[in-house]
Each structure stands twice: as structure tokens, then as C-alpha cells.
């Protein structure tokens, strides 16, 4: 089972490198077949690489926005809520906490969706 996990992790690395342009598609497929050592044939490796690169292409902007929001919103709105609570402005505190909760729910809805598989 460890061999399958290692092949899957290397496949993820190869997909990332192919998406970043460090490897061509053919190089990524060739290396994936070599790492698989009989577990993955060339056609399947090509489909896996293509699907992974397609998924990263479609969700890159969404993932980037979600990452920045996740980094910024909790300190920002949490800081506003704590500051408003210290200053006894409970309506602003409630508004900050409400906005923070609404953004958390919105992030759940904005999570990337899997790319539909190609139909033969």
C-alpha cells in the first residue's frame, strides 16, 4: 500500500510541475510511468496528468482568492470584534462576528469543484 501512496504523491508533484511549466506533458507522463514501475500505463498516466492540469487551470484563481481571504479575514474581522468589545460597542462587535461567519459560509460555497471527467 505504501507503493501506491508514493506513486500518487509523485503524480501530484508531477502535475504541479507540469502546470507550472517546469515539465512538458510528455516528460511528466514519462516520469509518472517510470515511478509507477508497472502500476500505471502511459495512457492512464497521460489522462491523470491532463485531468490534474485541467483542474488546476480551472481553479487557480478561486484558490488564490480563498487563500488570501483565509489569511486576512480572521485577523481583520476578529480584531474589529475584539476592539469593539473592549470599547463597549456591542453592535459593531456583533456585526463583525456576523460578517466573519457569513464569509466563512461563503468560503464553503466557493470551494473548488472537481472537473468533470471526459466522456469517451
C-alpha positions as CSV (number, residue, x, y, z in Angstrom):
1,X,0.0,0.0,0.0
2,X,2.9,2.3,0.6
3,X,4.0,1.9,-3.0
4,X,0.6,3.1,-4.2
5,X,0.7,6.1,-1.9
6,X,4.2,7.0,-3.1
7,X,3.2,6.8,-6.7
8,X,0.1,9.0,-6.0
9,X,2.3,11.6,-4.2
10,X,4.8,11.7,-7.1
11,X,1.9,12.0,-9.5
12,X,0.7,15.1,-7.6
13,X,4.2,16.6,-7.7
14,X,4.5,15.9,-11.5
15,X,1.1,17.5,-12.1
16,X,2.1,20.6,-10.2
17,X,5.4,20.8,-12.1
18,X,3.6,20.3,-15.4
19,X,1.1,23.1,-14.5
20,X,3.9,25.4,-13.5
21,X,5.7,24.8,-16.8
22,X,8.8,23.1,-15.4
23,X,8.0,19.9,-17.3
24,X,6.3,19.2,-20.6
25,X,3.3,16.9,-20.7
26,X,5.4,14.2,-22.3
27,X,8.1,14.4,-19.6
28,X,5.6,14.3,-16.8
29,X,3.9,11.2,-18.3
30,X,7.2,9.5,-18.9
31,X,8.4,10.1,-15.3
32,X,5.0,9.0,-13.9
33,X,5.2,5.8,-15.8
34,X,8.8,5.3,-14.5
35,X,7.8,6.0,-10.9
36,X,4.8,3.7,-11.3
37,X,7.0,0.8,-12.4
38,X,4.2,-1.2,-13.9
39,X,1.3,0.2,-11.8
40,X,0.5,3.0,-14.4
41,X,0.5,2.6,-18.1
42,X,1.3,5.5,-20.4
43,X,-2.3,6.2,-21.5
44,X,-3.6,6.3,-17.9
45,X,-0.7,8.5,-16.8
46,X,-1.5,10.9,-19.6
47,X,-5.1,11.1,-18.6
48,X,-4.1,11.7,-14.9
49,X,-1.7,14.4,-15.8
50,X,-4.2,16.1,-18.2
51,X,-7.0,15.9,-15.7
52,X,-4.8,17.3,-12.9
53,X,-3.5,20.2,-15.0
54,X,-7.1,21.0,-16.2
55,X,-8.3,21.0,-12.6
56,X,-5.5,23.4,-11.6
57,X,-6.2,25.7,-14.6
58,X,-9.9,26.0,-13.8
59,X,-9.5,26.5,-10.0
60,X,-6.3,28.6,-9.8
61,X,-7.9,32.0,-9.4
62,X,-10.5,30.7,-7.0
63,X,-7.9,29.0,-4.8
64,X,-5.7,32.2,-4.8
65,X,-8.7,34.4,-3.6
66,X,-9.6,31.8,-1.0
67,X,-6.1,31.7,0.3
68,X,-5.8,35.5,0.7
69,X,-9.3,35.7,2.3
70,X,-8.4,32.9,4.8
71,X,-5.2,34.7,5.8
72,X,-6.8,38.2,6.1
73,X,-10.3,37.9,7.3
74,X,-10.0,36.3,10.7
75,X,-7.4,38.8,12.0
76,X,-9.2,41.7,10.4
77,X,-12.8,41.0,11.5
78,X,-11.7,39.3,14.7
79,X,-9.6,42.4,15.5
80,X,-12.6,44.6,14.8
81,X,-14.8,42.4,17.1
82,X,-12.3,42.4,19.9
83,X,-11.7,46.2,19.6
84,X,-15.5,46.9,19.5
85,X,-16.0,44.6,22.6
86,X,-13.2,46.4,24.5
87,X,-14.8,49.8,23.6
88,X,-18.3,48.5,24.6
89,X,-19.7,48.9,21.1
90,X,-21.6,45.6,21.1
91,X,-23.5,46.3,17.8
92,X,-20.2,46.7,15.9
93,X,-18.9,43.6,17.6
94,X,-22.0,41.6,16.6
95,X,-21.7,43.0,13.0
96,X,-18.1,42.0,12.8
97,X,-18.7,38.5,14.1
98,X,-21.7,38.2,11.8
99,X,-19.7,39.2,8.7
100,X,-16.9,36.8,9.7
101,X,-19.4,34.0,10.0
102,X,-21.0,34.9,6.6
103,X,-17.6,34.9,4.9
104,X,-16.9,31.5,6.4
105,X,-20.1,30.1,4.9
106,X,-19.3,31.8,1.6
107,X,-15.9,30.2,1.5
108,X,-17.6,26.8,2.0
109,X,-19.6,27.5,-1.2
110,X,-16.6,28.8,-3.1
111,X,-14.5,25.6,-2.6
112,X,-13.3,24.2,-5.9
113,X,-15.4,21.7,-7.7
114,X,-13.9,18.6,-9.4
115,X,-13.6,18.9,-13.1
116,X,-16.0,16.5,-14.9
117,X,-14.3,13.6,-16.4
118,X,-14.0,13.4,-20.2
119,X,-16.6,11.1,-21.8
120,X,-15.4,8.7,-24.4
